[in-house]
């Protein structure tokens, strides 16, 4: 979220409440100074779009001149009032949540650290930076711009705010200033004029000249405070007098009977008609005083049911607050909860829920799980800030669908769709006979001790644990040229996976010379392939792979494979075999030589070597032996969640072929054509609805990007069936209509036009 990693220092300040109360107040603050809410709001809007950020910058100048009492509370409401002009009601609530968490304070502080590294000129409340030269005088800017080409351009961070109309070819002017100050708006207007004229690239970074002395109070962090007295006093408890006994243990018949200041003996005399009520009050006070009084074993049996009953008995508006109070103060509430009566209907419902979630999600009674719109939130790895990001992303999805008229049950069904992620990789079919598999998790005896049920995917495990299941969920294919210098290292990684019992099916494709009259005694690649085929026929593919590794062990680092390396291993392991009959032109062990070359050319996976994971090729920078192991393990963990969802929804069962299921996914193609499949995707937001058209250019030029897109859509000409409305066109073009002709251009569903809201998989 921030541009740079801001170092978080946690300071603890504890204040003990005076008197007899045992309460302890603990607050956590950051190491940096408190940042203005105005700047944090601008960062929230920048994540929505840069257009909203700059609109807020322009509109926020009215905040400083608005009539309010000058308090932080009134300024907060003025900020919300301005920001709400470009936010929906749901986004406004998320903004309030964000400001309460101070989640963007670190982002603002990161800008502050960047400014401190410049460093700022002395005596300047704001300043410009032009290719390394700094000034706070606007008159000096022209001189710096003239000489800017003589200095290198500065590095721009991902979170920098670049004015939309800036010319990227012109000098970069970075303004370090605080939004909301008079000086900022004066210089901002001058820089906007230059940017719109194409003279500069205008970049804005936050800079607070006079930071606050207060710190930021952190939310979402827990503190455990353990207090133990190290002073011990020996006391003969047989000599303790009655006056020293805790008042709450005095018998109820005592004439005074004082409990926490209440004289129940006197109260019973004054109000004899309230005897039962006074008895209940006394019991409550006694239980609240003896907070940690021990409970009997039989009292703990139904404690969870009784707690649930206590929460459900509260009014709906107070149920969450009651659950929070019981959860955070459970030891002090436990004794009182044991008096709660649990109805049979509630007990039956809870037990049915426990059975259902145990069978579907693997949750044991007492376990906790959190789902947002069907997305499973890992409570061990998520925090309040990542939870906020999930809520924000889900809000975008639901608002986009709602604006298209998708509501109620239809919205629920759309969210459950297994939409292919926009950043997913395309895969090729790995069911070709040209691939030689050295192991098979489903049939090999070395994996017999592993469970074979796909339901094992739903069993809870520790984060990062790779599940060992006797199914071919993960398939790694190496397409290599045996004579290439990196082949030995890639095969070493494959051997490491195999020897360490990683649940990975490994396949090999040796791409060698496919001429009819090639001689293995002259071509080392062909020689290795024929030796592999010979050993595979004599023994099995696993043993053949071990023979190949023995051959590469003969090759010194930096050298290439030679025929001599192949022959030496063959003669050592099979001294009775005639070498020429295995490696020669008339060899009978020539299987897959032409098929492997054909498969490689047909799939179009690019230059050798190539590594496929479930058919998806790794990037070239991931093929380094040190990185390949890590990338493959991450892929295994990543795809496990996809299979979990498939099993949960019943799309994948024990009697199905896992490889067939993988190859039937929509991202599997016969050939990877980089010109078609790897082009950058650009999406249009067609969720806005208006009655504007491009013909009215004066009005069109004042619209924001979303409304402009809607105006263009209103002006489009469609060829449709008679009687079909525009709403039907949008719906069918989003969800499977063969094609829509727009201004004479056919937009096919593969282009993912016109709707994309970031729908994700792994929803339950």
Secondary structure as GFF3:
##gff-version 3
##sequence-region A 1 764
A	DSSP	beta_strand	11	16	.	.	.	ID=ss1
A	DSSP	beta_strand	24	33	.	.	.	ID=ss2
A	DSSP	alpha_helix	37	48	.	.	.	ID=ss3
A	DSSP	alpha_helix	50	59	.	.	.	ID=ss4
A	DSSP	alpha_helix	61	65	.	.	.	ID=ss5
A	DSSP	alpha_helix	72	83	.	.	.	ID=ss6
A	DSSP	three_ten_helix	84	86	.	.	.	ID=ss7
A	DSSP	alpha_helix	89	101	.	.	.	ID=ss8
A	DSSP	alpha_helix	105	116	.	.	.	ID=ss9
A	DSSP	beta_strand	127	130	.	.	.	ID=ss10
A	DSSP	beta_strand	133	135	.	.	.	ID=ss11
A	DSSP	three_ten_helix	138	140	.	.	.	ID=ss12
A	DSSP	alpha_helix	141	146	.	.	.	ID=ss13
A	DSSP	three_ten_helix	148	150	.	.	.	ID=ss14
A	DSSP	beta_strand	161	162	.	.	.	ID=ss15
A	DSSP	beta_strand	171	177	.	.	.	ID=ss16
A	DSSP	alpha_helix	182	196	.	.	.	ID=ss17
A	DSSP	beta_strand	200	206	.	.	.	ID=ss18
A	DSSP	beta_strand	215	217	.	.	.	ID=ss19
A	DSSP	three_ten_helix	237	239	.	.	.	ID=ss20
A	DSSP	three_ten_helix	242	244	.	.	.	ID=ss21
A	DSSP	three_ten_helix	247	249	.	.	.	ID=ss22
A	DSSP	beta_strand	258	259	.	.	.	ID=ss23
A	DSSP	beta_strand	262	263	.	.	.	ID=ss24
A	DSSP	alpha_helix	264	270	.	.	.	ID=ss25
A	DSSP	three_ten_helix	272	274	.	.	.	ID=ss26
A	DSSP	alpha_helix	275	289	.	.	.	ID=ss27
A	DSSP	three_ten_helix	297	300	.	.	.	ID=ss28
A	DSSP	alpha_helix	303	313	.	.	.	ID=ss29
A	DSSP	three_ten_helix	316	318	.	.	.	ID=ss30
A	DSSP	alpha_helix	319	328	.	.	.	ID=ss31
A	DSSP	alpha_helix	330	337	.	.	.	ID=ss32
A	DSSP	alpha_helix	344	360	.	.	.	ID=ss33
A	DSSP	beta_strand	370	372	.	.	.	ID=ss34
A	DSSP	beta_strand	375	377	.	.	.	ID=ss35
A	DSSP	alpha_helix	384	403	.	.	.	ID=ss36
A	DSSP	alpha_helix	408	415	.	.	.	ID=ss37
A	DSSP	beta_strand	427	428	.	.	.	ID=ss38
A	DSSP	beta_strand	436	437	.	.	.	ID=ss39
A	DSSP	three_ten_helix	445	447	.	.	.	ID=ss40
A	DSSP	three_ten_helix	454	458	.	.	.	ID=ss41
A	DSSP	beta_strand	475	480	.	.	.	ID=ss42
A	DSSP	alpha_helix	487	499	.	.	.	ID=ss43
A	DSSP	beta_strand	505	510	.	.	.	ID=ss44
A	DSSP	alpha_helix	524	538	.	.	.	ID=ss45
A	DSSP	alpha_helix	541	553	.	.	.	ID=ss46
A	DSSP	alpha_helix	563	573	.	.	.	ID=ss47
A	DSSP	alpha_helix	579	583	.	.	.	ID=ss48
A	DSSP	alpha_helix	593	603	.	.	.	ID=ss49
A	DSSP	beta_strand	610	613	.	.	.	ID=ss50
A	DSSP	beta_strand	616	617	.	.	.	ID=ss51
A	DSSP	three_ten_helix	620	622	.	.	.	ID=ss52
A	DSSP	alpha_helix	625	648	.	.	.	ID=ss53
A	DSSP	alpha_helix	658	663	.	.	.	ID=ss54
A	DSSP	beta_strand	668	669	.	.	.	ID=ss55
A	DSSP	alpha_helix	674	677	.	.	.	ID=ss56
A	DSSP	alpha_helix	697	700	.	.	.	ID=ss57
A	DSSP	alpha_helix	705	715	.	.	.	ID=ss58
A	DSSP	alpha_helix	726	734	.	.	.	ID=ss59
A	DSSP	beta_strand	739	742	.	.	.	ID=ss60
A	DSSP	beta_strand	745	748	.	.	.	ID=ss61
A	DSSP	three_ten_helix	749	751	.	.	.	ID=ss62
###
